[in-house]
Amino acid sequence: MKNTTILALCLFGLAATSCQMDRGGYQFDQGTLPDQPVNLTAFKTVFDDYNSTAPSLGELIPFCFSTNRYSQGKEFNIIYQPMNVNLDKHSGILTVKNEYGNWRVRQDDYEIIGPALDRISTSGNEFGPNLMPIHSGNDLFFTLMYSSDVTGNSQINYISNRVNGQFSEPKEVVFLNSEHEDLYPTFNAAKSKIYFCSDRAGEYFDFYYVDVDSSLDLETILGDQSVHQVIRDNTLSSDSDDKCPFIFGDKMVFASNRAGGFGGYDLYYSILKNGKWSEPVNFGAKINSEYDEFRPVLIDEGVSLTQDMMVFSSNRTGGKGGFDLYFAGIPKD
């Protein structure tokens, strides 16, 4: 993977909410994320930067996303950059930086992600990274799910360093794939289902899921060679293209060009209630535009008690060019 210059993004214009009391000597107990999208300037280029993943590990987020910057606008590869989200409790200033900051003690753990992404880079397109950290005692391991179309249609693969600390060669998640396009795998919170999108039923992309044994480790689950029943989720799917599902707790966010949106692909969410997903809801005009909004992911960034940080991609005007990465705060419930 090509080395990326580490830049810093300090969003001093973002307002932080004062608790109007002194807690532990701090004036600000928590922050407020912006409810309208803010461009992640430090991560953008004139090319397309999108399809991110962002698991939460406290204030440091191992941030992976697809970009065609290194192919000069041609094929997409997945790259890694650190994202540090921090609230200064003395000043109330919220910062989002492309750096390790005070997390240098763990830097070696995260730097192994870069060479692993080199290993999955092909002459095709790699999309939909889903990086899953695994803590085992004092050790930190990673499993990465993604899709690649190097052999034709997009297929879901994975790599992991759980077995011996070294990342495996890319392996196919056989029971999720078909002769059609299969992309954007995401586990539910209980690790008992894997959701993804596919056009296997015909003209449009729909959402599907597969039941898995949550008592098994990720490598055993993903390496299973047996046939699983693949089920279409009729509540989440529509008669248009529904893509990029991402589950965080009891909330799923995704992109769709279904009727009733603001134009192009819009972002939607659904809440898991009593074991069933609610009817999807459009995030509205504060988040969506007349252009395309794509691949949303949610992060518990450790700044706000009432909001999650949503990162997504958009080709709206005002960016540097192509698709840029944006973030905004959305209610936790």
C-alpha positions, 0 to 999 in steps of 0.5 A, spaced: 500 500 500 502 506 498 504 511 504 499 516 505 501 523 508 498 524 515 495 530 515 491 534 521 484 536 521 482 541 527 474 542 526 474 548 531 468 551 528 464 545 531 460 547 537 460 543 544 455 543 549 456 545 556 453 541 562 453 548 566 457 545 571 464 543 573 465 535 573 472 533 575 474 540 574 472 540 567 467 545 564 465 541 558 462 534 560 461 532 553 460 534 546 455 535 540 457 533 533 454 537 528 447 535 525 449 537 518 455 534 514 462 536 515 467 534 510 473 530 512 478 535 509 484 531 511 482 525 508 479 527 501 483 528 494 480 530 487 479 522 486 473 518 489 474 517 497 468 513 499 466 506 502 469 507 509 469 502 515 470 505 522 470 500 528 470 504 535 476 503 539 475 509 544 478 515 541 482 512 536 479 509 530 482 505 525 479 508 519 479 504 512 476 506 506 476 505 498 479 510 494 482 510 486 487 516 488 493 511 487 490 509 480 489 516 478 481 515 478 481 508 475 480 501 480 479 502 487 483 499 493 482 499 500 487 504 504 488 505 512 489 511 516 488 513 523 482 517 525 483 521 532 476 524 535 477 528 541 473 533 545 478 538 550 474 538 556 477 545 558 475 548 552 469 544 549 473 544 542 472 538 538 477 535 533 477 530 528 485 528 526 488 524 521 493 522 526 495 517 532 495 523 537 496 520 544 495 513 542 502 511 540 502 506 545 498 502 540 501 504 533 504 498 532 498 494 533 494 498 528 500 499 523 500 492 521 493 494 517 497 497 512 501 491 509 494 487 510 491 491 505 497 491 500 495 483 500 488 484 498 489 489 493 488 487 486 487 490 479 480 490 480 476 494 485 475 492 492 469 495 496 465 495 502 471 494 508 468 492 514 474 491 520 473 488 526 477 488 532 478 483 536 481 483 543 484 477 546 488 479 553 493 484 552 493 482 544 489 486 539 487 482 532 483 484 526 478 481 521 477 484 515 471 483 510 470 486 504 468 485 496 473 484 490 471 484 483 477 481 480 475 475 478 468 478 475 462 479 479 464 482 486 465 477 491 465 477 499 472 475 502 476 476 508 483 476 511 485 475 519 491 475 523 487 472 529 491 465 528 498 467 529 499 474 528 500 474 521 495 476 516 492 470 512 491 470 504 485 473 502 479 467 503 472 467 500 466 467 504 463 461 500 456 461 503 455 468 502 457 468 494 453 467 488 455 468 480 452 475 481 454 481 485 455 480 493 457 486 497 458 490 503 457 484 509 456 486 516 454 482 522 448 484 527 450 486 534 449 479 536 454 476 531 448 471 529 447 474 522 451 476 516 447 481 512 449 484 505 447 486 499 446 482 492 443 483 485 442 475 485 434 476 484 434 480 478 435 487 476 436 491 483 440 490 489 436 487 495 438 486 502 439 478 504 442 475 511 445 468 513 444 465 520 451 463 523 453 460 530 455 466 534 458 461 539 464 460 534 470 465 533 470 469 526 475 465 522 471 459 523 464 462 521 467 466 515 471 459 513 465 455 513 465 451 506 457 448 507 451 451 504 447 456 508 440 458 507 440 465 504 434 469 506 431 476 503 429 481 508 423 484 505 422 489 510 429 493 508 429 491 501 425 495 495 424 495 488 430 499 487 437 499 489 438 498 496 446 498 498 451 498 503 448 496 509 452 497 516 449 495 523 451 498 529 447 496 535 440 496 534 440 500 528 442 499 521 444 505 516 444 504 508 444 507 501 438 507 497 435 510 490 428 508 492 422 513 490 421 519 495 428 521 496 432 527 495 435 525 489 440 519 487 442 515 493 440 517 499 441 515 506 436 511 510 436 507 517 432 502 520 431 500 528 431 493 530 425 492 535 423 485 538 427 481 533 425 485 527 427 491 523 422 497 522 420 500 516 426 504 513 426 512 514 430 517 510 435 521 514 432 527 511 434 534 508 439 535 513 443 529 511 441 528 504 442 532 498 440 532 490 446 528 489 449 521 491 450 519 499 453 513 499 456 507 504 454 510 511 457 507 517 456 509 525 461 510 530 461 511 538 466 516 538 466 517 545 465 524 545 457 525 545 453 521 550 446 522 545 449 522 538 453 517 534 458 519 529 456 517 522 461 517 516 459 517 509 461 519 502 457 524 497 459 527 490 455 533 492 458 540 490 463 543 495 467 538 495 474 537 492 472 532 487 468 526 486 466 523 492 468 525 499 468 523 506 463 527 510 461 526 518 455 528 522 452 526 528 445 522 529 441 521 535 443 514 538 436 512 539 
